[in-house]
Amino acid sequence: MSQTDFDPKDFRRALSQFPTGVTVITTIDAEGKPVGVTASSFNSVSMEPTLVLWSIDKGAHSLSAFEHAKHFAVNILGSDQVDTSNNFASRGEDKFANAAYTSGLGESPLLNEYAAQFECKTWAVYEGGDHLILVGEVIKYRYNDVVEPLVFARGHYAISAQHPETMNSSSPCEQANTEGDFVGDHLLYLVRNLYQELSASLYPKLQNEHDINPEEWRILARMTSCPAISISDLTGMVMQPEIALRQTADWMVEKDLVEYQTTDILKVTDKGAKIAARLRDLAITEEAKLLSQLPNNEAGQLKANLKTLIEKLS
């Protein structure tokens, strides 16, 4: 198959299978005003010299500022900075209005909150099809070990976590002391492991029985109780930035699951509502199978206790 035969939407979906971090790249424009964009196209290049790269769409409003910038900064976001990512991914005029920052190398803005930061001197700018590739030499850097990085995969935000299989004990010492196993008894491990098990059971059935992937399911699940909803409201509910959400929505429009009531209002179709109802029943059935392994009344108490904890933590 030649490159021209690729379906752009499908190709982007294939690329989304590769998880990345989330960054806000900053610099100043020719007038000295701060400029920032959200980007996941960041990577290391070289250790000697210390080079990193990222790419920017040639259609971006801030293209000229970055193309001619002598310096830029890479702000790697933490898991609690989804709003920051959405802010700098938006088309708003003043993205720094609600962003706390200081000035770094070459006056490039440095966000006060970050998982890591790299202050760079522009090393080279290369053509890259419909993007420009910017390579920077890292002059200064810093990081926060206590901050979990924000992750982006399959079009939505996620968090990094230790894989459950790496936490399963198989050593004779720990097998003989299961009652005192801290990891196996810790709430964080238990909840994470439960999520992995339930999603591993549910998600393949969504795909195999209804040709719905997890991202489409999250949208349809929200729209079962709210058939028409704004893109901005839905963005926060399904943890997708607007650009990724619109890409998923465009795919769902082609499948006649949703339609645009206006450019900013998404509405579920009759077909989408029927599939959403079947998916809801499937999800409830999978949950019931799992909870049926608990004694009577304990399933309801478990969910009530979890809701209480979530409310208090919020």
C-alpha positions, 0 to 999 in steps of 0.5 A, spaced: 500 500 500 502 506 498 502 512 502 497 516 499 492 510 500 492 511 507 486 514 511 488 520 515 483 518 521 485 511 521 492 512 520 492 517 526 488 512 530 494 507 529 499 512 531 495 513 538 496 506 540 503 509 542 503 512 549 506 519 550 507 524 555 504 531 554 508 538 554 507 545 553 512 548 549 514 556 550 517 561 547 516 569 546 514 572 539 518 577 535 514 582 540 516 579 546 509 576 548 509 569 551 507 563 546 505 556 548 502 550 545 501 543 547 505 538 544 506 530 545 511 530 539 517 531 544 523 526 544 530 526 546 535 526 540 542 526 543 546 525 549 552 529 547 551 534 545 544 534 549 539 535 544 531 534 544 526 535 538 519 536 537 514 538 531 509 543 530 504 543 525 505 548 519 498 551 520 499 553 527 498 560 529 504 560 533 509 557 527 512 563 526 514 565 533 517 558 534 520 557 527 524 564 528 525 563 536 533 563 539 530 559 545 524 555 547 522 551 553 519 544 554 514 544 560 513 536 561 506 536 565 504 532 571 498 528 572 494 534 575 495 538 569 490 536 564 487 543 565 493 546 563 494 542 557 487 543 554 488 551 555 495 551 551 491 546 546 486 551 545 485 557 540 484 562 545 488 568 544 491 569 551 493 562 554 497 565 559 492 569 563 491 563 568 498 560 567 503 562 573 510 562 570 517 565 570 521 567 565 527 563 563 533 562 558 531 567 552 525 570 556 521 563 554 516 562 559 517 557 565 510 554 568 511 554 575 508 547 576 511 541 572 514 534 572 520 536 568 523 542 564 528 543 559 530 550 557 533 550 550 537 554 545 534 552 538 539 548 534 536 547 528 529 547 524 528 542 519 522 541 514 517 535 516 512 535 511 506 538 514 510 540 520 516 543 522 521 539 526 525 543 532 531 541 535 534 544 541 540 544 545 538 543 553 542 548 557 538 547 563 533 542 566 530 540 572 525 535 574 520 533 580 520 526 582 514 527 586 510 529 580 507 523 576 507 525 569 501 526 565 500 521 559 496 521 552 494 515 549 489 513 544 486 520 544 485 521 551 489 523 558 492 517 562 496 516 568 502 512 569 502 506 573 506 500 575 503 494 571 499 489 575 504 483 573 510 486 575 507 487 582 505 480 583 509 476 588 512 469 586 518 469 591 518 463 596 519 468 601 513 473 600 509 467 598 510 464 605 508 471 608 502 473 604 498 475 610 503 481 611 504 482 604 504 490 604 503 491 596 498 486 596 494 489 601 494 496 599 488 500 596 492 503 591 494 496 588 487 493 589 483 498 586 488 498 580 488 491 579 480 491 579 480 496 574 485 492 570 481 485 570 474 489 569 476 493 563 480 486 560 473 483 560 469 489 558 473 492 552 474 486 548 466 485 548 465 492 546 469 491 540 467 484 538 460 485 539 459 492 537 465 495 534 466 500 539 472 502 542 473 504 549 474 512 547 467 511 543 464 507 549 466 513 554 462 518 549 456 514 548 456 512 556 456 520 557 450 521 552 445 516 555 443 521 560 445 527 556 443 526 548 446 533 546 452 536 550 457 541 548 464 539 546 467 543 552 463 539 557 464 532 554 472 534 554 472 534 561 468 528 562 471 523 557 478 526 559 480 528 552 483 534 549 478 538 544 482 536 538 482 529 540 475 529 542 473 532 535 477 526 531 473 521 535 467 524 534 468 525 526 469 517 526 463 516 530 459 521 525 461 516 519 459 510 523 452 514 524 453 514 532 453 521 533 452 528 529 453 535 530 447 539 532 452 545 531 459 546 531 460 545 538 454 541 540 454 533 539 448 529 539 447 522 539 443 519 533 437 514 534 442 508 532 447 511 537 442 511 542 440 504 541 447 501 541 449 505 547 443 502 551 446 495 549 453 497 551 450 499 558 447 493 559 453 489 557 457 493 562 452 492 567 452 485 566 460 484 566 460 488 573 454 484 576 458 477 574 464 480 578 460 483 584 456 476 584 462 473 587 461 477 594 456 475 599 449 479 599 449 486 600 457 487 600 457 489 593 452 495 594 456 497 600 463 496 597 460 501 591 458 506 597 464 506 600 468 507 594 463 513 593 464 516 600 472 516 599 472 519 592 467 525 595 472 526 601 478 526 597 475 531 592 
